[in-house]
Amino acid sequence: MSTATAARPAPAELSPRVGVGEGIRQTMTLAWRTIVQVRHNPWELGDFSIQPIMFVLLFTYVFGGAIAGTTGDYLTFALPGIIVMNMLFITMYVGTGLNIDLTKGVFDRLRSLPIARWAPMAGRIIADQVKQAWSIFLLLAIGMLLGFRIGTDIWSLLAAVGLMLVFALAFSWVSVLVGVLAKDPEKVQLFGFTALFPVTFVSNVFVPTNTMPSWLQPVVDANPVTILSDACRALMVGDDTAGTEWYVASATTPAVQSLLWAAGIALVFAPLSVWALRRRV
């Protein structure tokens, strides 16, 4: 028995650190783990598909004629803003999924493996980017079926999509912080949607700013949702609506401001999220 014990090879020591390249590979593996769940449960895409389509249909055909005169003009104005609003709401699913992993012990099991400590969180955020892209292109397709037309070119359209994905990446850290601090997934949804509703509705997503009370207009103009919506309208619609109150002359200023807002949000909430996660686990 002692001979067999002596002959048993010693276990290989695990490296105390994971290289950046290996950590990226592990992040992509965990992101794929989140994405592939859709194949086993296609209804997971329901929140990314059904709700935004309902928003487009309801606001276009219920309020479009009253606000813009025709549903076509209103769709041209509202669709970019609705896509922005939907992008913000979808980011809350990052926090919900992270909270589920934390409360069910999945995150602890992942951390017990010899993987980069940041890989589980980064993997979920990257998976959310894929779902965000799906939702953006789905809404664009639905909008085109209803009569929306791109007034610029393919590169401006891709720039608008890229701008929204960058903002979504930054805003995901807000969702991560909520997901870490909340005790259960229901609290994530409750707090997230309660906070997002006033931010998105006190903007020019659905109506132009000049139709609002004068005391409210400065607040709306300073809202990052308004700034991002203006940038996306200019990149998607361009000057096809020149001469109307919906027209945005240039995308440069709101696009740069949106990027600055994204950088500021990430710089504030990313460290807070990492700190809160360390305290929780």
N, C-alpha and C positions, 0 to 999 in steps of 0.2 A: 504493500500500500504506500509506504514511504517512497519506494522507487518510482511508482506511477505519479506520485505527487511531485517528485523532483523533476520528472521528465516532462511535466506539463509546461508548455511555453507560457511565458509571462504575457499578459495582455498588453497590446500596444497602447502607448500613452497618447491621449488625444491632445491635439494642439490647443493651447489655451486661447489662441486667437484665430479668427477666420479671416482670410484675405478678402480684399475688396471684390476681386473677380469671383471667388467662390460665393461670397455673400450675395452678389448680383444673381448668380445662377440659382441660389436657394430662394431668393425673392421671386424670381420668375416661376419657379416650381410652385411656390405657395400661391402666387397669383393664378396660375393655371388650376390649382386645386379649387379656388373660389369660382372661377369661370366654368369649369367642367361640371359643377353642380347643376347648372342650367340644363345640361343634357339629361340629367336624371330627373329634374323637376322643372319642366319648361314654364310652369306657372310663375317661377321666380321673375321672369321677364314681364309679367303682367303689370307690376308697379312701374316698370320702365316704359311701358307701351300703352296700356289702356288709359291710365290717368292723363298723360299729356295729350292724347288724341281727343279725349273728352273736353279738355280745356280749350283746344283749338276749335272744335265744333261748337261748343256752347257759346264762347265769347264772340265767335265770328257771326253766327246766325242769330243769336239772341240780342247782342249789343251792337253788332257791327253797323247796322243800318242807322241806329239812333246816334251813334258817335261820329261816324265818318260819312254818312249818307248812303253808301253802298257797302255791301259785304266785301267786294273786291278791294276797294280802297282801304278798308279797315284791316283786311288780311295782310296787305302790303305793309301797313304800319305795325300791326300787333305781332305777327309771327316771329320776328327776331326776338322781341321782348318775351314772348311766351317760351321760346326755347331757352332763353337765359333764366327765366323763373324756374322752369322745369329742371335745369341743370343744378340750381341751388338746392331744390328739394331732394333731388336724387343723391346729393352728397351725404344726406343724413343716413342713408343706408350703410355707409361706411361705419359710422358709429354704432349702428344697430348690430351689424355683423360682428364687429369687434367686441361689443358687449356680450353677445351670445357666446363667443369663444372664451371670454373671460369668466362668465358665470358658469359655464358648463365644464370648465377645466381644460378645454382644448388648448388654450394659450399656454397653460402651465406645462402641458405635455410637449408642446412645440419647443418651449424654452429649455426643457430637459435634454433636448437633442443637441448634438455638437453643430449648431448652426449660428449664424450671426444673430445677435439679439434684436437687431432692427428689421430682420427679414420678415417676420410674421406681419408686422404693421405695414411695412412698405409693400408687401405682396397684396394685401387687401386694398390699399390705395390704388395700386396699378390696375388691379382687376376692376375697380370702380371706373377707371378711365376708359376701359374697353366698353363697359356698359353705358357710360356717358356718350361715347361716340355713336353707339347703336341708337340711343334715344334721339340724338341730334339729327342724324341722317333719316331716321324714321319720321320725325316731325317735318323735316324738309320735304320728304316724299309726299306726305299727306297734304302739306301746304300746296305743293305743285298740282296735286290732283284737284284741289279746291280752287286753283286759279292763281296762286302765288308764282311770280316769275323773278328770277335773278336778274337784276338790272346792271350788274357789273361783269365780271368774268370769273372763270374757275379759280384763278389764283386769289382773288379777293374773297371768294366764298371759302376757300381752304384757310385763308388767313383768319376769317371770322370763326371758323370751327376751331382752329388752333388757339385763338385767343380765349374762347370759352373753355377749352380743355385746360389751359394754363390756369385760368381763374378757378376752375373746379378743383384742380390739384391743390392750389393754395387753400381754398375754402374747406377742403376735406379735413384739414387739421382742426378746424372748429368742430366738425363732426366727431373726430377722434377724441378730442377733449371731452365732449359731452358723453360719448360712449364709455370713456374710462371712468368718469365721475358718477354716472348714473348707476343705480343699483340693479336695474333690470332693463330689458329691451323696450318695454312699454314706456318707461320714463324717458328714454332717448327719443322716441317718436313724439311724445307729448311735449317735451321741452323744445325739441328741434322745430317742429312745425309751428308751435306757438310763437317762437321767436322769429321765424322766417316770414310768417304771414304779414305782419306790419312792415317789415323791411321790403318785401316784394310789392305790396299793394300801395305803399307810400312811395311810388316811383312812376315813371312814365311808361311802364310795361303795357298798360291797357289804354291809357288816355294821354294826350299830349299835356305837357306841363302848363301851358298857357290857359288851359281850361279850369285850373285849380285856383283856390283863393290865393291872393297875393302873399299872405303871410306864410303859406305852405310851400310856395314855389322855390324859395332858397333851400329848404330842406330836401325837396325832391331833386333839385339840381345837384346837390352835394351827395346824394345817395349813390353808392357804387353800383347798385343795380341799374339806375338810370344811366350812368356813364357807360357801363358795359353794353346796355341796350342800344344807346346811341351809336356806339362804335360798330356794333353788329348790323344795325340798320344801314349805316353808310357803306359798309363793306358788302352787304348783300343787295341792297336796293340801288345805291349810287344816286345818280341824278335823274332816274326815270320818273321821279315824282317832283321834279323841280317846279317851283312856283306854288306848291301847296304847303300847308302848315306842317306836313309830315316830313318835309325834306331836311336832311342833315348834310351840310355842305362838305364836311371833310371828316374822315375817320381818324386822322392823325392824332389830334388832341385827345379825344375820348379813348382811343386805343392805348396811348402812352399812359394816360391817367389810370386806365384799368390795370395795366401791368404794374404800375406803382402801388395801386391798392392790393393787388395780388401779392406783391413782394412784402408789403407791410403786414398783411394778414398772416402770411407764412412765418415771418420773423417773430411775430408775437405769439402765435398759437402753437407752432411746432415745438419750441422749447417747453411751453407749458404742458403740452400733451405728453412729451417724453418724461417730464418731471412727475406728472400725475400717474403715468403708467408705472414708473419705478416705485412710487409709493404704494400703488395697489398690489403689485406682484411681489 
